[in-house]
């Protein structure tokens, strides 16, 4: 039987390249092995693409941002650990489900429209919206939604980078409350006489 080997080849100018080598026996009419043939294939680009894909997978997996990928029709294909933490689902629970599962009932149609726009080539943008966790609680988020394209520019998938805005929204609410309290103090202090007892 033929054997496949991965090795390194050297060009005439002594530069290295990745080689996939297939060695096959050559048989005579009686079936005896009388020689062998070797077919060498330059797999440098394939190996580089594989390594780049592994690096990207590591970036997605260990990113602090929740990252969800889906098909052009909006079916979830990956859900990184940060997304698991944000939404409360295990990684495999949502694979194959529609991304609309993360939208509130009132926003499911908006999610379908967003998927259709992304499939149609809509440029990546940011959208502040709300999404729903597994326990039913609503979380304010910022979505960045780049399309995933092949070499020909065809949309082959979509990505959602989801950032939890809960702390930012709470901080903004706290500032508004503080500003309202200061306004109240100024209005009371400005209209009421201040008496000083001696």
CORURHU-V649314 format. One record per residue. PSI is psi in radians with two decimals (999 if undefined). OMEGA is omega in whole degrees, 0 to 359 (* if undefined). D_LAST is the distance of its C-alpha to the last C-alpha in Angstrom with 2 decimals. Layout:
<<PSI | OMEGA | D_LAST> <PSI | OMEGA | D_LAST>>
//
This chain:
<<2.71 | 180 | 109.60> <2.61 | 177 | 107.48> <2.44 | 177 | 104.63> <2.35 | 179 | 101.39> <2.52 | 172 | 99.67> <2.24 | 183 | 96.51> <-3.04 | 179 | 96.96> <2.33 | 176 | 96.30> <2.87 | 178 | 98.81> <2.26 | 177 | 99.28> <3.02 | 181 | 100.22> <-0.61 | 180 | 102.68> <0.17 | 177 | 99.80> <0.20 | 174 | 98.57> <2.55 | 181 | 95.42> <2.69 | 171 | 94.63> <2.68 | 181 | 94.38> <2.33 | 184 | 93.94> <2.40 | 168 | 97.22> <2.07 | 186 | 98.22> <2.17 | 177 | 101.79> <2.09 | 180 | 104.15> <2.16 | 182 | 107.32> <2.45 | 177 | 110.13> <2.63 | 174 | 113.57> <2.19 | 183 | 116.72> <2.60 | 173 | 119.53> <-3.05 | 183 | 123.26> <-0.47 | 180 | 125.40> <-0.04 | 179 | 125.71> <-0.01 | 179 | 121.95> <2.50 | 178 | 121.96> <2.13 | 182 | 119.12> <-0.01 | 180 | 120.63> <-2.97 | 178 | 117.50> <2.75 | 175 | 113.91> <2.59 | 179 | 111.89> <2.31 | 176 | 108.35> <2.12 | 180 | 106.03> <2.39 | 179 | 102.97> <2.26 | 177 | 100.02> <2.04 | 182 | 97.08> <0.42 | 181 | 93.97> <-0.86 | 182 | 91.39> <-0.71 | 179 | 89.57> <-0.77 | 180 | 89.61> <-0.72 | 179 | 88.19> <-0.72 | 179 | 85.47> <-0.71 | 179 | 84.57> <-0.77 | 180 | 84.49> <-0.69 | 178 | 82.26> <-0.70 | 179 | 79.90> <-0.70 | 178 | 79.77> <-0.72 | 179 | 78.99> <-0.76 | 180 | 76.20> <-0.70 | 178 | 74.74> <-0.68 | 179 | 75.02> <-0.70 | 179 | 73.10> <-0.80 | 181 | 70.36> <-0.79 | 184 | 70.05> <-0.73 | 187 | 70.15> <0.13 | 178 | 67.49> <2.53 | 175 | 65.22> <-0.23 | 178 | 61.64> <2.51 | 175 | 62.03> <2.18 | 181 | 63.71> <2.23 | 180 | 67.11> <2.33 | 174 | 69.53> <2.68 | 180 | 72.96> <2.92 | 177 | 75.21> <2.96 | 176 | 78.52> <-0.34 | 178 | 78.82> <0.02 | 176 | 78.79> <0.32 | 177 | 75.45> <2.24 | 186 | 76.77> <2.28 | 179 | 74.73> <-0.40 | 175 | 76.70> <2.69 | 186 | 74.08> <1.80 | 188 | 70.61> <2.95 | 182 | 69.06> <-0.62 | 178 | 66.95> <-0.61 | 176 | 63.66> <-0.69 | 176 | 64.74> <-0.79 | 182 | 65.61> <-0.75 | 182 | 62.13> <-0.76 | 187 | 60.42> <-0.24 | 177 | 62.59> <0.12 | 177 | 63.52> <2.61 | 171 | 67.27> <2.74 | 185 | 69.85> <-0.69 | 184 | 71.73> <-0.15 | 184 | 74.94> <-0.58 | 186 | 73.47> <-0.08 | 180 | 73.09> <2.21 | 181 | 76.14> <-0.16 | 178 | 78.27> <2.76 | 176 | 75.53> <2.51 | 178 | 74.26> <-0.29 | 179 | 70.95> <-0.26 | 177 | 69.82> <-0.39 | 181 | 69.24> <0.01 | 180 | 65.95> <2.57 | 173 | 64.87> <2.75 | 181 | 63.09> <-0.72 | 183 | 65.49> <-0.30 | 183 | 63.96> <0.09 | 183 | 64.49> <-0.70 | 180 | 68.03> <-0.67 | 177 | 69.63> <-0.67 | 178 | 67.32> <-0.73 | 178 | 68.40> <-0.69 | 179 | 72.06> <-0.70 | 179 | 71.53> <-0.75 | 178 | 69.89> <-0.76 | 180 | 72.88> <-0.71 | 178 | 75.28> <-0.75 | 180 | 73.48> <-0.72 | 179 | 73.57> <-0.58 | 180 | 77.24> <0.02 | 176 | 77.86> <0.25 | 178 | 76.51> <2.30 | 179 | 72.90> <2.68 | 179 | 71.16> <2.45 | 178 | 68.60> <3.07 | 178 | 65.10> <2.45 | 180 | 61.75> <2.15 | 174 | 60.72> <2.17 | 185 | 57.46> <-2.89 | 175 | 58.39> <2.64 | 176 | 58.25> <2.92 | 186 | 60.81> <2.31 | 176 | 61.42> <2.98 | 179 | 61.65> <-0.64 | 182 | 64.26> <0.03 | 178 | 61.80> <-0.15 | 179 | 61.13> <2.63 | 182 | 57.64> <2.43 | 180 | 56.96> <2.27 | 175 | 55.92> <2.35 | 183 | 54.85> <2.81 | 169 | 57.16> <2.20 | 180 | 58.30> <2.31 | 167 | 62.11> <2.22 | 192 | 64.22> <1.32 | 176 | 67.77> <2.55 | 174 | 70.53> <2.64 | 175 | 74.15> <2.12 | 185 | 76.63> <2.65 | 174 | 79.75> <-3.06 | 184 | 83.18> <-0.45 | 180 | 84.94> <0.03 | 179 | 86.12> <0.06 | 180 | 82.62> <2.38 | 179 | 83.22> <2.06 | 181 | 80.26> <-0.06 | 179 | 81.27> <3.05 | 179 | 77.94> <2.74 | 182 | 74.24> <2.50 | 173 | 71.19> <2.10 | 174 | 67.62> <2.05 | 190 | 64.93> <2.14 | 179 | 62.01> <2.23 | 180 | 58.46> <2.14 | 181 | 55.87> <0.16 | 185 | 52.81> <-0.88 | 183 | 50.77> <-0.70 | 179 | 48.28> <-0.75 | 179 | 47.99> <-0.70 | 179 | 47.43> <-0.73 | 179 | 44.79> <-0.71 | 179 | 43.00> <-0.71 | 178 | 43.13> <-0.72 | 178 | 41.76> <-0.72 | 178 | 38.88> <-0.71 | 178 | 38.07> <-0.73 | 179 | 38.25> <-0.73 | 179 | 35.91> <-0.74 | 180 | 33.42> <-0.70 | 179 | 33.70> <-0.71 | 179 | 33.24> <-0.71 | 179 | 30.08> <-0.72 | 178 | 28.66> <-0.73 | 180 | 29.66> <-0.79 | 179 | 27.94> <-0.78 | 181 | 24.63> <-0.68 | 181 | 24.96> <-0.67 | 179 | 25.86> <-0.82 | 182 | 22.98> <-0.59 | 183 | 20.38> <-0.47 | 185 | 22.12> <-0.30 | 183 | 22.26> <2.36 | 177 | 18.99> <2.52 | 179 | 15.81> <2.08 | 180 | 12.99> <2.45 | 178 | 9.63> <2.09 | 180 | 6.44> <2.34 | 178 | 3.78> <999 | * | 0.00>>
//
